[in-house]
């Protein structure tokens, strides 16, 4: 109070009023700026939180969309694989039946040639010859489903037996026309391990159809020697 009286006495009432008004204006402005600053800060934080939430939601939507698309694509791939496997089964079964039957007949003829050198093998050769057509037909029908390695192995097996029979026929009918020489030609041509080739083909086809894993096939191959 004394300070106010002193200020009024020496500075005059108008000056004091002006000073007080100026101070009050400054305080009002400072308070207003502080309130506006707090409001702006709060608004900015709110908008930032909303923006972050929107980004998070958008990212979540995109992730879910990507997962859904991947899931659909995976299901399509599974369906395509199942259809392909179903389409493979019948021709591969026919192929194995035809080729293994031909190989078995060749092995039996091989045994006869080695064990019974004086026997007549005309009937056996004719029976073997009758199996070439079905084996080659089955090979051609399944060729689109066969990996190159398996296709090459099947072709080698068929052509090896067919060539041996063909040389026997040529020797018997066009060259020496000697049954003994023709028999020797046939015996020489049928030197393959047909049992081993058939087992190998069976393992490869089982792996191709998903019946056995590659690891299982490798283990079985090692046991079989």
Secondary structure, 3 states (H helix, E strand, C coil): CHHHHHHHHHHCHHHHHHHHHHHHHHHHHHHHHHHHHHHHHHHHHHHHHHHHHHHHHHHHHHHHHHHHHHHHHHHHHHHHHHHHHHHHHHHHHHHHHHHHHHHHHHHHHHHHHHHCCCCCCHHHHHHHHHHHHHHHHHHHHHHHHCCHHHHHHHHHHHHHHHHHHHHHHHHHHCCCCCHHHHHHHHHHHCCCCHHHHHHHHHHHHHHHCCCCCHHHHHHHHHHHC
